Amino acid sequence: MSAERDLSPLAPGVVRALNDKLYEKRKVAALEIEKLVREFVAQAKTSQIKHVIQILSQEFALSLHPHSRKGGLIGLAACSIALGKDSGLYLKELIEPVLTCFNDADSRLRYYACEALYNIVKVARGSVLPHFDVLFDGLSRLAADPDPNVKSGSELLDRLLKDIVTESNQFDLVGFIPLLRERIYSNNQYARQFIISWILVLESVPDINLLDYLPEILDGLFQILGDNNKEIRKMCEMALGEFLKEIKKNPSSVKFAEMANILVIHCQATDDLIQLTAMCWMREFIQLAGRVMLPYSSGILTAVLPCLSYDDRKKNIKQVANVCNQSLMKLVIPEDDEMDEARQSTTLLAEPTSEEFVSKPEATSSGEPLHRGRRELDITALNQPLSFPCSCERIQVTLNLDGIVQVLDCHLHDTSIGMMTRIAVLKWLYHLYIKTPRKMFRHTDSLLPNLLRTLSDESDEVILKDLEVLAEIASSPAGQTEGHGASDSSDAQPNLVELQVPDRAGQLSSSGMKGLECSPSTPTMNSYFHKFMINLLKHFSSEQKLLETRGAFIIR
């Protein structure tokens, strides 16, 4: 840019000095600009002030010449200092060209941009908050700058901005969240450190309720928890810990349902710290939210059940998973077995009167949340989403038994899972047959093959639990009437199931079978008892080794 151009009210000597390669000369020019602007402020010459800022922005800070850009930056900072408390009236014009220089290829220029913006923000203080989003965006990029001097300068500006936010009650959290949600997925360790530091600061401000927006950033926090840098992991662990404390203090205002599937995903993480932390959160969610978590039971079980067979190397995860499993099981109640769909649901107040949420029967809720499944099981179709309302609303909770049974059956079929997981699956099946027998008998025909196959398990404890389930199926009154209604006619009962009778059993006459079903010696046995016995005999017949090694144990 030619120094001979008329850029009044800037004097030609000031213009030349701003373009000089020497910092000292540019600094002298900046002092002259500060003096000039102070005079304009005293004389209330607003148009002249705007004109000076425009010249410094367009002709210098956005110039193609690097020295001119440096001169423009120091000149804009001088304007802000001269304006003092009035700088808030010109912040947009002052900030935008400086932020543009954050992207400059010259690291010295990026450093001078940091310095200039620091001076602008220091003078304006709380007046910069309406421009917080663009400032944060620029800072988040400089936090990952490869130049140590630029990074150091950005840290000074960052601390200043944090001080301003913590002392103000005008911070726009709603406008900031989308930017935070976007930046939280950065893979750069410095950008991650920057993000976590801001979350910790916002959490510490009493007037800022970040908990309301936790569902939008929780997934990103768990991803940062897996960072290779120990310091970042520690910071993230601290942030998550603070959130969990707040959740325990104010459970009625927590959006449990919106975060359930996020936890399901991270409870299956390969990173031990992520998995343990997510499992601890899941434990608290189940205990605090109660039946609000029921629609997500299939996903929770998919994540929890494999952990029950962990060895001592993952003892902590196993212990927390066991608590999750037991707590979830307790949420299933006899009212969940109501045949009338209008009575399936449970309504509970979102603001409890005690530590746990209280449930009452009411209406049905449906939908489909998204989260990852395990193996080839499509969990996305199993769970149903649920939005957590404000404190005065009621919500509806429905037990998705089909999804739960599908998960249990999948795990029972998987021969690679550990013994404790198989036992837990069988305990779940037994519990469901006790609490929701009528609904469970809809699944009995599909479950029986795996239950019979489990009799060949190498563990006696697994076989005992398996026999408990089979005994409940064989003796439950629900197995007698499911799908047919009550009937006094014994002729209708053999048609309840299609028996796979071996050839030898074909010698039994229909009258003999009828007499067996009506025998006074087995008054509580339903038609599944006969199906089980016949298939057990067939199983022994096809597996001679099972008969020899376990036959007496099973029959006894």
VEXSETI-252215 format. One record per residue (C-alpha): residue number from 1; x, y, z; chain. Coordinates in steps of 0.001 Angstrom, whole numbers, m for minus. Each point is the difference from the previous one (the first is absolute). Example, Ala and Ser with C-alpha at 12.3 -4.5 7.8 and 13.67 -1.06 7.14 Angstrom:
REM residues 2
  bamar        u        v        w  gumar
      1    12300    m4500     7800      A
      2     1370     3440     m660      A
REM end
This chain:
REM residues 556
  bamar        u        v        w  gumar
      1        0        0        0      A
      2     1376     3397     m905      A
      3      839     2191     2954      A
      4     m767     3106    m2116      A
      5    m3757     m706      m72      A
      6    m2201     2371     1930      A
      7    m1360    m1995     2910      A
      8    m1091     2931     2126      A
      9     m663      481     2818      A
     10     3168    m2130      338      A
     11     3086     2162     m614      A
     12     2417    m1117    m2776      A
     13     2701     m649     2580      A
     14    m2322    m2285     1956      A
     15     m907    m1871    m3162      A
     16     3679     m525     m889      A
     17      824    m1202     3497      A
     18    m2874    m2481       m5      A
     19     1454    m1558    m3148      A
     20     3523     m200     1387      A
     21     1644    m3371      583      A
     22     1318     1091     3398      A
     23    m2290     m627     2950      A
     24     1202     3108     1894      A
     25    m1076     2312    m2826      A
     26    m3407    m1675     m238      A
     27     m369      427     3768      A
     28      703     3758     m270      A
     29    m2674      261    m2689      A
     30    m2440    m1858     2235      A
     31      578     2542     2801      A
     32     m817     2805    m2434      A
     33    m3215    m1794    m1029      A
     34     m952     m453     3665      A
     35      491     3765      576      A
     36    m2052      854    m3096      A
     37    m2912    m2267      937      A
     38      m67     1378     3563      A
     39     m506     3451    m1491      A
     40    m2837    m1273    m2167      A
     41    m1629    m1625     3060      A
     42      243     3245     1966      A
     43    m1584     1875    m2917      A
     44    m2638    m2755     m561      A
     45     1098     m348    m3633      A
     46    m1503    m3456     m537      A
     47      267       68    m3771      A
     48     3712      801      175      A
     49      595    m2849     2446      A
     50    m1767    m2434    m2351      A
     51     2032     1331    m2911      A
     52     3314     m585     1823      A
     53    m1018    m3567      894      A
     54    m1063     m646    m3591      A
     55     3343     1230    m1360      A
     56     1968    m2119     2476      A
     57    m2122    m3028     m900      A
     58     m294      224    m3784      A
     59     3277     1705     m915      A
     60     2243    m1646     2583      A
     61    m1248    m3050     1938      A
     62    m1468    m1592    m3156      A
     63     2843     1156    m2261      A
     64     1993    m2388    m2142      A
     65     3229     1385     1481      A
     66     1040    m1739     3255      A
     67     1508     3112     1630      A
     68    m3162     1961     m781      A
     69    m2061    m2716     1652      A
     70     2171      211     3105      A
     71     m454     3769       33      A
     72    m3746     m356     m358      A
     73     m183    m2378     2965      A
     74     1911     2242     2387      A
     75    m1995     2985    m1272      A
     76    m3354    m1705      746      A
     77     1209     m876     3509      A
     78      971     3667      495      A
     79    m3485     1078    m1087      A
     80    m1582    m2320     2579      A
     81     2201     1355     2784      A
     82     m883     3579     m955      A
     83    m3718     m787     m133      A
     84      m40    m1515     3468      A
     85    m3542     m774     1146      A
     86    m1337     1204    m3364      A
     87     1864    m2767    m1842      A
     88    m3091    m2184      363      A
     89    m1683     2177    m2643      A
     90     2604     m986    m2597      A
     91      854    m3587      978      A
     92    m1213    m1662    m3186      A
     93     2201     2283    m2120      A
     94     2958     m461     2351      A
     95     m224    m3788      446      A
     96     m750    m1331    m3493      A
     97     3247     1041    m1767      A
     98     2060    m1251     2954      A
     99    m1695    m3401      m79      A
    100      693     m199    m3738      A
    101     3703      285      792      A
    102     m288    m3105     2212      A
    103       80    m1957    m3262      A
    104     3144     1699    m1318      A
    105     2799    m2276    m1231      A
    106     2597     2155     1843      A
    107      274    m1163     3619      A
    108     1256     3464     1083      A
    109    m3140     1537    m1429      A
    110    m2181    m2500     1863      A
    111     1838      922     3191      A
    112     m550     3741     m596      A
    113    m3682     m740     m660      A
    114     m182    m1720     3405      A
    115     1659     2970     1630      A
    116    m2341     2468    m1695      A
    117    m3133    m1940      911      A
    118     1205     m349     3603      A
    119      181     3793      290      A
    120    m3402      460    m1643      A
    121    m1666    m2549     2295      A
    122     1770     1322     3108      A
    123    m1450     3457     m580      A
    124    m3504    m1126    m1029      A
    125     m403    m2715     2704      A
    126    m3660    m1098      179      A
    127     m894     1873    m3185      A
    128     1736    m2739    m2025      A
    129    m2483    m2707     1113      A
    130    m2391      573    m2950      A
    131     3006     m927    m2177      A
    132     1043    m2959     2154      A
    133     m739    m2660    m2640      A
    134     2389     1450    m2582      A
    135     2639      589     2672      A
    136     m307    m3564     1256      A
    137      152    m1351    m3531      A
    138     3213     1887     m688      A
    139     1553     m989     3318      A
    140     m834    m3676     m490      A
    141     2041       68    m3203      A
    142     2944     1806     1569      A
    143       19    m2497     2878      A
    144     1263    m2560    m2512      A
    145     2462     2390    m1673      A
    146     3382    m1615     m736      A
    147     1916     3130     1031      A
    148      694       83     3777      A
    149       m9     3817      131      A
    150    m3412      180    m1642      A
    151    m1290    m2689     2329      A
    152     1353     1890     3007      A
    153    m1664     3205    m1188      A
    154    m3310    m1774     m534      A
    155      163    m1417     3549      A
    156      277     3525     1438      A
    157    m3015     1098    m2029      A
    158    m1847    m3168     1000      A
    159      522      646     3717      A
    160    m1215     3586     m395      A
    161    m3143    m1130    m1795      A
    162     m708    m2618     2686      A
    163      272     2664     2697      A
    164    m2505     2139    m1857      A
    165    m2464    m2875     m401      A
    166      180    m1068     3654      A
    167     m626     3540     1277      A
    168    m2904      689    m2361      A
    169    m3659    m1019      199      A
    170     m667      681    m3671      A
    171     1713    m2987    m1572      A
    172    m2041    m1490    m2874      A
    173      256    m3734      700      A
    174    m2707     m934    m2513      A
    175     1923     1636    m2832      A
    176     3283    m1522     1133      A
    177    m1079    m3659      206      A
    178      m72     m707    m3790      A
    179     3595     1237     m260      A
    180     1056    m2058     3019      A
    181    m1730    m3079    m1435      A
    182     1902      434    m3260      A
    183     3420      679     1506      A
    184     m204    m2803     2567      A
    185      613    m2589    m2733      A
    186     3451     1385     m853      A
    187     2772    m2601       21      A
    188     2739     2523      730      A
    189     1172     m358     3591      A
    190      468     3757      508      A
    191    m3459      754    m1358      A
    192    m1415    m2688     2286      A
    193     1816     1490     2990      A
    194    m1404     3402     m922      A
    195    m3564    m1373     m222      A
    196      185    m1869     3320      A
    197     1435     3051     1747      A
    198    m2998     2042    m1148      A
    199    m2468    m2658     1107      A
    200     1604      m29     3452      A
    201     m232     3791      180      A
    202    m3653       65    m1062      A
    203     m818    m2765     2492      A
    204     1438     2135     2790      A
    205    m2210     3023     m723      A
    206    m3157     m169     2190      A
    207    m2160     1961    m2445      A
    208      841    m2294    m2938      A
    209    m1923    m3289     m129      A
    210     2047    m2128    m2359      A
    211    m1779    m3149     1211      A
    212    m3010      827    m2192      A
    213     2192     m396    m3081      A
    214     1994    m3031     1145      A
    215    m1704    m2371    m2515      A
    216     1527     2073    m2803      A
    217     3589     m281     1206      A
    218       82    m3268     2001      A
    219     1046    m2174    m2945      A
    220     2847     2377     m829      A
    221     1160       m2     3619      A
    222      227    m3788       29      A
    223     2019       93    m3208      A
    224     2421     2503     1509      A
    225      271    m2302     3037      A
    226     1814    m2430    m2305      A
    227     2727     2501     m929      A
    228     3591    m1231      166      A
    229     1053     3007     2076      A
    230     m289     m769     3728      A
    231     m596     3626      943      A
    232    m2919      293    m2415      A
    233    m1498    m3254     1272      A
    234      311     1279     3564      A
    235    m1685     3311     m898      A
    236    m2803    m1806    m1811      A
    237     m463    m2414     2890      A
    238     m310     3010     2303      A
    239    m2614     1642    m2245      A
    240    m2065    m3189     m178      A
    241      297     m405     3760      A
    242    m1365     3511      565      A
    243    m2920     m695    m2313      A
    244     m802    m3231     1839      A
    245       29     1815     3356      A
    246    m2467     2516    m1398      A
    247    m2205    m2794    m1343      A
    248     m160    m1614     3444      A
    249     m944     3348     1561      A
    250    m2722      842    m2531      A
    251    m1344    m3234    m1546      A
    252    m3421     1512     m738      A
    253     1518     2424    m2532      A
    254     2191    m2564    m1791      A
    255     m791    m1216    m3520      A
    256      805    m3630      779      A
    257    m1759    m1454    m3036      A
    258     1875     2228    m2453      A
    259     3330    m1310     1284      A
    260     m879    m3687      475      A
    261     1141    m1191    m3423      A
    262     3192     2070      222      A
    263      913    m1938     3133      A
    264     m964    m3308    m1632      A
    265     2519      702    m2762      A
    266     2858      939     2316      A
    267     m728    m2857     2420      A
    268     1229    m2196    m2863      A
    269     3232     1960     m563      A
    270     3309    m1839     m267      A
    271     1699     2692     2100      A
    272     m231    m1042     3671      A
    273     m334     3541     1373      A
    274    m2795      876    m2414      A
    275    m1829    m3258      681      A
    276      313      267     3794      A
    277    m1088     3650       28      A
    278    m2981     m669    m2280      A
    279     m993    m3018     2099      A
    280      132     2109     3188      A
    281    m2234     2560    m1665      A
    282    m2374    m2761    m1095      A
    283     m188    m1290     3569      A
    284     m950     3464     1263      A
    285    m2502      542    m2806      A
    286    m1823    m3271      747      A
    287     m103      713     3723      A
    288    m1028     3661     m356      A
    289    m2351     m148    m2982      A
    290    m1505    m3416      737      A
    291    m2542    m1154    m2558      A
    292      841     2884    m2311      A
    293     2875    m2253    m1122      A
    294    m2220    m3014     m781      A
    295     m518      800    m3715      A
    296     3774     m265     m374      A
    297      318    m3341     1792      A
    298      978    m1998    m3079      A
    299     2902     2332     m762      A
    300     1069      113     3637      A
    301        7    m3801      199      A
    302     1986     m212    m3225      A
    303     2671     2147     1637      A
    304     m155    m1397     3538      A
    305     m339    m3771     m397      A
    306     3430     m691    m1591      A
    307     1696     1958     2814      A
    308    m1285    m2454     2593      A
    309     2535    m2573    m1229      A
    310     3026     2306      194      A
    311     3024    m1286     1926      A
    312     1845     1784     2818      A
    313     1790     2292    m2441      A
    314    m3331     1782     m487      A
    315    m1388     m668     3448      A
    316    m1296     3559      508      A
    317    m1973      m19    m3244      A
    318    m1440    m3411      840      A
    319    m1164     1139     3449      A
    320    m1731     3126    m1327      A
    321    m1576    m1984    m2854      A
    322    m1388    m2464     2519      A
    323    m1665     2837     1936      A
    324    m1460     1355    m3258      A
    325    m1354    m3444     m854      A
    326    m1592     m556     3405      A
    327    m1476     3509      155      A
    328    m1488     m304    m3474      A
    329    m1550    m3368      803      A
    330    m1761     1478     3031      A
    331    m1765     2529    m2226      A
    332    m2097    m2752    m1657      A
    333    m3248     m347     1942      A
    334    m3132    m2186     m294      A
    335    m1973     2944    m1408      A
    336     2156     m302    m3128      A
    337    m1879    m3219     m780      A
    338    m3353     1722     m548      A
    339    m1544    m1319    m3211      A
    340    m1897     3219     m737      A
    341     2421     2221    m1913      A
    342    m1536     3039     1592      A
    343     1146    m1361     3367      A
    344     3524     m985    m1038      A
    345     1487     3418      648      A
    346     1104     1465     3230      A
    347     m324     3685      753      A
    348     2281     1629     2461      A
    349      655     3531     1169      A
    350     3172     1496    m1409      A
    351      529     1789     3287      A
    352      113    m2710     2688      A
    353     m819      487     3619      A
    354     2765    m2365     1075      A
    355     3339    m1163    m1327      A
    356    m1591    m2375    m2452      A
    357    m2689      651    m2569      A
    358    m3463    m1371      741      A
    359    m1921    m1781    m2758      A
    360    m3699     m489     m587      A
    361    m1850    m1844    m2783      A
    362    m1285     2128    m2857      A
    363      412      233    m3780      A
    364     2398    m1188    m2728      A
    365     2933     1719    m1665      A
    366     1846    m1088    m3147      A
    367     2783      967    m2398      A
    368     3582    m1006    m1011      A
    369     3267     1305     1484      A
    370     3309     m599    m1711      A
    371     3027    m1654     1556      A
    372     2458    m2709     m848      A
    373     m749    m3625      533      A
    374     2205    m2984      825      A
    375     1015    m2741    m2426      A
    376    m2670     m227    m2693      A
    377    m2893     1022     2177      A
    378    m1911     3030    m1298      A
    379     m451     1950     3227      A
    380    m1257     3104    m1787      A
    381    m3332    m1712     m498      A
    382     m244    m1241     3558      A
    383      m12     3127     2135      A
    384    m2548     2779       21      A
    385      934     3660      512      A
    386    m1325     2144     2749      A
    387      404     3733      552      A
    388      347     1128     3580      A
    389    m2460     2815      683      A
    390      118     2968     2270      A
    391     m720     m476     3671      A
    392    m3763      395     m171      A
    393     m706    m2388    m2875      A
    394     m757    m3720       27      A
    395     1813    m2536    m2086      A
    396     m918    m3478    m1195      A
    397     2201    m3062      258      A
    398     m538    m3336    m1729      A
    399     1948    m3211      463      A
    400     1266    m1092    m3411      A
    401      m54    m3709      783      A
    402      524    m1103    m3598      A
    403     3320     1850     m167      A
    404     1160    m1350     3359      A
    405     m815    m3595     m918      A
    406     1783      384    m3331      A
    407     3163     1154     1777      A
    408     m191    m2797     2576      A
    409     m598    m2632    m2669      A
    410     2917     1341    m2037      A
    411     2350     m250     2976      A
    412    m1264    m3449      937      A
    413      645    m1186    m3550      A
    414     3552     1405        3      A
    415     2263    m2795     1243      A
    416     2978     2355      352      A
    417    m1437     1991     2915      A
    418     1191     m656     3542      A
    419    m1715    m2103     2632      A
    420    m1103     2965     2173      A
    421    m1644     1618    m2992      A
    422    m1896    m3214     m811      A
    423    m1147     m237     3615      A
    424    m1126     3641      m73      A
    425    m1973     m605    m3208      A
    426    m1784    m2967     1582      A
    427     m729     2015     3146      A
    428    m1557     2669    m2193      A
    429    m2161    m2541    m1809      A
    430    m1143    m1490     3298      A
    431     m750     3460     1384      A
    432    m2026      923    m3092      A
    433    m1994    m3235      153      A
    434     m815      798     3639      A
    435     m869     3682     m519      A
    436    m1470      m29    m3520      A
    437    m1037    m3631     m703      A
    438    m2771      695    m2493      A
    439     2188     2139    m2208      A
    440     2964    m2343      346      A
    441    m1946    m3017    m1231      A
    442     m298     1706    m3372      A
    443     3753     m587     m298      A
    444      215    m3463     1549      A
    445      m46    m1979    m3257      A
    446     2944     2020    m1325      A
    447     1909     m215     3288      A
    448     m389    m3746      614      A
    449     2625    m1199    m2504      A
    450     2720     2101     1629      A
    451    m1170     m928     3492      A
    452      160    m3699     m864      A
    453     3393      431    m1631      A
    454     1272     1692     3166      A
    455     m537    m3266     1888      A
    456     3215    m1116    m1690      A
    457     1943     2837     1636      A
    458     3223     m963     1762      A
    459     m973     1948     3130      A
    460    m2265    m1642     2572      A
    461    m1088     3440     1218      A
    462    m1126      970    m3489      A
    463    m1957    m3239     m347      A
    464    m1711      538     3372      A
    465    m1096     3504    m1030      A
    466    m1126    m1351    m3350      A
    467    m2089    m2666     1738      A
    468    m1566     2678     2206      A
    469    m1157     1846    m3094      A
    470    m1297    m3175    m1628      A
    471    m1785    m1000     3202      A
    472    m1712     3392      156      A
    473    m1047     m305    m3639      A
    474    m1361    m3494      610      A
    475    m1966      933     3105      A
    476    m1214     3527     m680      A
    477    m3790      341     m374      A
    478      663     2621    m2708      A
    479     1303    m2764    m2258      A
    480    m3393    m1672      106      A
    481    m2160     2817    m1273      A
    482     2248     2283    m2038      A
    483    m1702      939    m3243      A
    484    m3052    m2171      637      A
    485    m1733     1368     3048      A
    486    m1109    m2156     2910      A
    487    m1561    m3298     m921      A
    488    m1212    m2994     1960      A
    489      311    m2325    m2972      A
    490     3093    m2162      107      A
    491     m438     m722    m3713      A
    492     1058     3542     m812      A
    493     3302     m220     1858      A
    494     1971    m2354    m2272      A
    495     m529     2503    m2830      A
    496     1738     2753     1979      A
    497     3434     m946    m1327      A
    498     1285    m2191    m2761      A
    499     1882    m2811     1696      A
    500     3052    m1492    m1690      A
    501     m594    m3561     1191      A
    502     2606    m2719     m708      A
    503    m1178    m3138    m1770      A
    504     m139    m1951     3247      A
    505    m2300     2574     1484      A
    506    m2369     m482    m2911      A
    507    m1164    m3216     1651      A
    508    m1902     2120     2506      A
    509    m3654      165     m933      A
    510    m1789     3330      m47      A
    511    m2107    m1201     2913      A
    512     3156     m956     1880      A
    513     1506     3450     m581      A
    514    m3251     1608     1048      A
    515      m27    m2064     3143      A
    516     3594      985      748      A
    517     m800     3698     m242      A
    518    m2918     m332     2337      A
    519     1862    m2168     2479      A
    520     m587     1050     3605      A
    521     3645     m735      744      A
    522     1088     3004    m2112      A
    523    m2705     2563      688      A
    524     2256     3061     m545      A
    525     1721    m1153    m3169      A
    526    m1006     1649    m3275      A
    527      456    m1216    m3542      A
    528     3585     1312      m84      A
    529      910    m2586     2627      A
    530     m728    m2747    m2497      A
    531     1756     1815    m2788      A
    532     3066      455     2224      A
    533       53    m3655     1114      A
    534     m408    m1350    m3507      A
    535     2714     2278    m1380      A
    536     2271     m840     2939      A
    537     m347    m3707     m773      A
    538      726      726    m3628      A
    539     3019     2047     1087      A
    540     1318    m2896     2094      A
    541     m614    m2342    m2918      A
    542     2049     2096    m2414      A
    543     2750      851     2492      A
    544     1021    m3206     1743      A
    545     2909     1717     1748      A
    546    m2376     2529     1585      A
    547    m2181    m2835     1292      A
    548     2991    m1807     1481      A
    549     1715     3019     1589      A
    550    m2906     2248      962      A
    551    m3129    m2090     m306      A
    552     m275     m889     3669      A
    553      854     3549     1049      A
    554    m2664     1546    m2275      A
    555    m2738    m2485      882      A
    556      717      231     3704      A
REM end
